Amino acid sequence: MIIVLKPQSPASEIERLTQALLELGVRIHDIKGEETTVLGLVGETQMVDMHKLRSNAIVEKVLRVQEPYKKANRAFHPEDTIVDVSGVPIGEGHVTVIAGPCSVESEEQVVEIAKAIKASGAKMLRGGAFKPRTSPYAFQGMGPNGLSLLLKARAVTGLPIVTEIMDLSQIPLFEDVDMIQVGARNMQNFTLLKELGRLRKPVLLKRGLSATMKEFLMAAEYIMAGGNEQIVLCERGIRTFETATRNTLDISCIPVLKRKTHLPVIIDPSHATGLNWAVESLSKATIAAGGDGLMIEVHNNPEEALCDGDQAITPQAFDSIMTTLKKYAEFEGKQL
């Protein structure tokens, strides 16, 4: 249940209402915006008399929320959340570009790419140290050594790093990582999600291969229920009957998720299709649809890449795309 209070409601009256509700056995999550205060009630809310609440002088409106996700629900949190990743904002007013190789292969490779993407305007560096691969014989990443190389690239460029965690046992290794990525295959690894909720470190949560938007938001709810509300949702394409592309990019998820949740929504156009020539078009579509950012795969030598070379673009192509995207962002009144 949601109780929206009138602007400038006296603190003493808010406290009186809060105490009366607590006596009914519900839990209260209060969200104080610049002008509006919202009380989110969780628990046995059927004991709460909506008609009595509406007659209270400081109550603007009362709503029952049917969705099982509460903390991620925009009704509970009307204002957009801006996630801060070591000084880089992701959220309202920004189109934040995260770029880098699918996997870290060497110090020279990751540092060279980091320098190039920063010069082109990227705000964060992505790179896989641990790689979930369909085949057990494919390159699985450099592991802890890969994390060390990402930290070196950060030291050289100042770019915050985001990299994927595979399981619970790896959490201690990610202490110095700026943002932890939960991949599509781990979206419903609830044990991992719960632990990430306790970390208070920004999380990039990717949508599962066949997950509905409700399931996507419920995964975010697992993290938020633990106390961590610094979550960015990432659409990376879903599995459909189509075979022309690696996945099918659900661009409609941007307006739908924006309506349902206050969390930032970004798009990964590289994994969405697996086609490097489609990245620019999908990036433009992301900005036009109201997305908060992009995660783009960049490799200095895609033909020799150890992982997903087909979907990676060169630093030169990335620079060209960023020049175009800046114009799109300006048109939408956002900052790239």
Summary of the structure (lengths in Angstrom):
residues: 336
radius of gyration: 21.4
end to end distance: 37.0
largest distance: 68.6
contacts: 1158
relative contact order: 0.13
helix: 39%
strand: 21%
